[in-house]
Amino acid sequence: MDNLARPKPNNCPGDAWVRGIVADGSWPVVVPLQQYLARSGSRPDLRSTAKAARAALLADIAHFMHISHGRHPGIIDHAALKIVDIAARNWLIQAIDGIAAERAFLNKLTVIAGPIRRLSGQEKVSAIVENQAKSFQMLSTSDREGCPAGVVIAFIVDWHQTRNLLGMVADEIGVQPTPLLLPSVDACAELARQLDDSTAYRRAMAFGAQQILAQQRGLWQLIVARHLEILAT
C-alpha cells in the first residue's frame, strides 16, 4: 500500500484519495518499529541494554501519542465544530465516540508503560511534541473550508495504519487492547467522495491532509530517532 500513487489535489474520488493518504502517511516509519518489537520479543536472551531500549521504546510510543492525541478536545473534536456538511454528520458522531475510546486506551498505556527515558536535549524534544500538539489543533480548527475535513479524514486513515503498533505496546505491558471504534477506511473513502466537489474545497482538503500527515510522520520519526539513540548507547 505504501507504493500507491498519490491522487492529484483537485481530482480526488474517495478511494483514490484515501489510497493517497496511505501512501503519504506514517506507515513506512512505523513498520521498522513493529518489526523490532516482533523480532526482539521472541528473544529471551536479550542483553540488558537491548531490554532497556525495548522498554524505552514502549514508553515513548505510549507517552508521545498520549501527549499528541490523548487530550480532550483533540483533532476530531475540533474539526467537528468546523465541518458543516450534512453528509459528515453520522460519520463525525462515530469518530468522536471512537477517539474518546482511543484516549482512554492511550491513558492506560501511559500509566502502565512508566516514565520516558531522559536523553540529551530532552527539553527540546518535549517542546517539539508540545508544539506539534498545537499544530494539530491549528490545522483542525482552520477556517479554510475543506481543510478540517481533509485533516480529520487523513488522521483517521493514518491512525488505522499505525494502530497495530499501539496494540503491540499494549500486549507487551499487559494492557488489554480495546476495539478500534473509529470509522473504517472504507467509510472515510465514502465520506471523501460525498463531500463538496468544488476545486477550492478539494484543494483545501488535500492541503489539510498533507499537513496533518507531515506532522504525524514527524512525530513517529522523533520516536524512531530516540530509539536509535538509545540503541547506540
C-alpha positions as CSV (number, residue, x, y, z in Angstrom):
1,M,0.0,0.0,0.0
2,D,2.9,2.3,0.5
3,N,3.6,2.3,-3.2
4,L,0.2,3.5,-4.3
5,A,0.2,6.6,-6.5
6,R,-0.9,9.9,-4.8
7,P,-4.0,11.5,-6.3
8,K,-4.0,15.0,-7.7
9,P,-5.3,17.6,-5.1
10,N,-8.1,18.7,-7.5
11,N,-9.1,15.2,-8.6
12,C,-9.8,13.0,-5.6
13,P,-12.6,10.5,-5.8
14,G,-12.9,8.8,-2.4
15,D,-11.0,5.6,-2.9
16,A,-8.1,7.2,-4.8
17,W,-7.8,10.0,-2.3
18,V,-7.7,7.5,0.7
19,R,-5.0,5.5,-1.2
20,G,-3.0,8.7,-1.5
21,I,-3.3,9.2,2.3
22,V,-2.0,5.7,3.0
23,A,0.9,6.3,0.5
24,D,1.8,9.6,2.2
25,G,1.2,8.5,5.8
26,S,3.1,7.2,8.8
27,W,3.1,3.5,7.8
28,P,6.6,3.3,6.4
29,V,8.1,5.0,9.5
30,V,6.1,2.7,11.9
31,V,6.9,-0.7,10.1
32,P,10.5,-0.9,11.4
33,L,9.3,-0.3,15.0
34,Q,6.8,-3.1,14.6
35,Q,9.5,-5.4,13.2
36,Y,11.9,-4.5,16.0
37,L,9.3,-5.3,18.7
38,A,8.3,-8.5,17.0
39,R,11.9,-9.7,16.5
40,S,13.2,-8.8,19.9
41,G,10.1,-10.1,21.7
42,S,10.9,-13.6,20.6
43,R,14.4,-13.5,22.1
44,P,14.7,-14.3,25.9
45,D,18.4,-13.8,25.7
46,L,18.4,-10.0,25.1
47,R,21.2,-8.1,26.7
48,S,20.3,-5.7,29.4
49,T,20.9,-2.7,27.1
50,A,18.6,-4.1,24.5
51,K,15.9,-4.8,27.1
52,A,16.3,-1.2,28.3
53,A,15.9,0.1,24.7
54,R,12.8,-2.0,24.2
55,A,11.2,-0.7,27.4
56,A,12.1,2.8,26.5
57,L,10.5,2.4,23.1
58,L,7.3,1.2,24.6
59,A,7.2,4.2,27.0
60,D,8.0,6.7,24.2
61,I,5.2,5.4,22.0
62,A,2.7,5.5,24.8
63,H,3.7,8.9,26.1
64,F,4.2,10.8,22.9
65,M,1.0,9.5,21.4
66,H,-0.9,10.4,24.6
67,I,0.6,14.0,24.6
68,S,-0.4,14.4,21.0
69,H,-3.8,12.7,20.8
70,G,-4.8,11.7,24.4
71,R,-6.2,15.0,25.4
72,H,-9.7,16.4,25.1
73,P,-10.6,18.2,22.9
74,G,-8.4,16.8,20.1
75,I,-8.2,16.8,16.3
76,I,-11.6,15.2,15.7
77,D,-13.4,17.2,18.3
78,H,-12.0,20.5,16.9
79,A,-12.7,19.5,13.3
80,A,-16.3,18.5,14.1
81,L,-17.0,22.1,15.1
82,K,-15.9,23.3,11.7
83,I,-17.4,20.7,9.4
84,V,-20.9,21.7,8.5
85,D,-21.5,19.2,5.7
86,I,-24.7,17.1,6.4
87,A,-23.0,14.1,4.8
88,A,-20.4,14.1,7.6
89,R,-22.9,14.2,10.5
90,N,-23.1,10.5,11.3
91,W,-19.5,9.9,10.4
92,L,-18.4,12.6,12.9
93,I,-20.6,11.1,15.7
94,Q,-18.8,7.8,15.3
95,A,-15.4,9.5,15.0
96,I,-16.0,11.5,18.2
97,D,-17.1,8.4,20.1
98,G,-14.2,6.4,18.7
99,I,-11.5,8.8,19.6
100,A,-12.9,9.0,23.1
101,A,-12.3,5.3,23.4
102,E,-8.8,5.8,22.0
103,R,-8.0,8.5,24.5
104,A,-8.9,6.1,27.4
105,F,-6.7,3.4,25.8
106,L,-3.8,5.8,25.4
107,N,-4.2,6.9,29.1
108,K,-3.9,3.2,30.2
109,L,-0.8,2.7,28.1
110,T,0.8,5.8,29.5
111,V,0.2,4.8,33.1
112,I,1.4,1.2,32.8
113,A,4.4,1.9,30.4
114,G,6.1,4.1,33.0
115,P,8.1,7.3,32.5
116,I,10.1,8.0,29.4
117,R,13.8,7.9,29.5
118,R,15.5,11.3,29.7
119,L,18.1,11.8,26.9
120,S,20.3,14.7,26.0
121,G,18.2,17.5,24.6
122,Q,15.1,16.3,26.4
123,E,13.7,19.8,26.9
124,K,13.9,20.4,23.1
125,V,12.1,17.1,22.4
126,S,9.4,17.9,24.9
127,A,8.9,21.3,23.3
128,I,8.7,19.8,19.8
129,V,6.0,17.4,20.9
130,E,4.0,20.1,22.6
131,N,4.3,22.4,19.5
132,Q,3.1,19.6,17.3
133,A,0.1,19.2,19.5
134,K,-0.6,22.9,18.9
135,S,-0.2,22.4,15.2
136,F,-2.7,19.6,15.2
137,Q,-5.2,22.0,16.8
138,M,-4.4,24.8,14.4
139,L,-5.0,22.6,11.4
140,S,-8.2,21.1,12.7
141,T,-9.7,24.5,13.5
142,S,-8.8,26.1,10.2
143,D,-11.4,28.5,8.8
144,R,-10.4,27.4,5.3
145,E,-13.5,25.4,4.1
146,G,-12.5,21.8,3.4
147,C,-9.3,21.9,5.4
148,P,-10.7,20.4,8.7
149,A,-12.4,17.7,6.7
150,G,-9.1,16.7,5.0
151,V,-7.3,16.8,8.3
152,V,-9.8,14.6,10.2
153,I,-10.2,12.0,7.4
154,A,-6.4,11.8,6.9
155,F,-5.8,11.5,10.6
156,I,-8.3,8.6,11.0
157,V,-7.0,6.7,7.9
158,D,-3.4,7.1,9.2
159,W,-4.5,6.0,12.7
160,H,-5.8,2.8,11.2
161,Q,-2.4,2.2,9.6
162,T,-0.5,2.6,12.8
163,R,-2.9,1.3,15.4
164,N,-1.5,-2.2,15.3
165,L,1.7,-0.9,16.9
166,L,-0.3,0.5,19.8
167,G,-1.8,-2.9,20.2
168,M,1.7,-4.4,20.3
169,V,2.7,-2.0,23.0
170,A,-0.5,-2.9,25.0
171,D,0.3,-6.6,24.7
172,E,3.9,-6.1,25.9
173,I,2.9,-4.1,29.0
174,G,-0.2,-6.2,29.9
175,V,-3.0,-3.9,28.9
176,Q,-6.0,-5.3,27.1
177,P,-6.2,-3.6,23.7
178,T,-9.6,-2.0,23.2
179,P,-11.5,-2.4,19.9
180,L,-10.9,0.3,17.4
181,L,-14.3,2.1,17.0
182,L,-13.2,4.9,14.6
183,P,-14.9,5.0,11.2
184,S,-13.4,2.4,8.8
185,V,-11.1,3.3,6.0
186,D,-13.9,2.4,3.6
187,A,-16.2,4.8,5.5
188,C,-13.5,7.5,5.2
189,A,-13.3,7.0,1.4
190,E,-17.1,7.2,1.1
191,L,-17.2,10.4,3.1
192,A,-14.4,11.9,0.9
193,R,-16.5,11.1,-2.1
194,Q,-19.6,12.7,-0.7
195,L,-18.1,16.0,0.4
196,D,-18.2,19.2,-1.6
197,D,-16.6,18.5,-5.0
198,S,-15.6,22.1,-5.9
199,T,-12.0,22.6,-6.8
200,A,-11.4,25.0,-3.9
201,Y,-12.9,22.6,-1.4
202,R,-10.8,19.7,-2.7
203,R,-7.6,21.7,-2.7
204,A,-8.3,22.7,0.9
205,M,-9.0,19.0,1.8
206,A,-5.7,18.0,0.2
207,F,-3.8,20.7,2.0
208,G,-5.2,19.7,5.4
209,A,-4.4,16.0,4.7
210,Q,-0.9,16.7,3.6
211,Q,-0.2,18.9,6.6
212,I,-1.6,16.5,9.2
213,L,0.3,13.6,7.7
214,A,3.5,15.5,7.7
215,Q,3.0,16.2,11.4
216,Q,2.2,12.6,12.2
217,R,5.2,11.3,10.3
218,G,7.4,13.8,12.2
219,L,6.1,12.5,15.5
220,W,6.9,8.9,14.6
221,Q,10.3,9.9,13.2
222,L,11.1,11.6,16.5
223,I,10.2,8.3,18.3
224,V,12.4,6.4,15.9
225,A,15.3,8.8,16.4
226,R,15.1,8.4,20.2
227,H,15.0,4.7,19.8
228,L,18.1,4.6,17.6
229,E,19.9,6.9,20.1
230,I,19.2,4.6,23.0
231,L,20.2,1.5,21.0
232,A,23.6,3.2,20.2
233,T,24.4,3.9,23.9
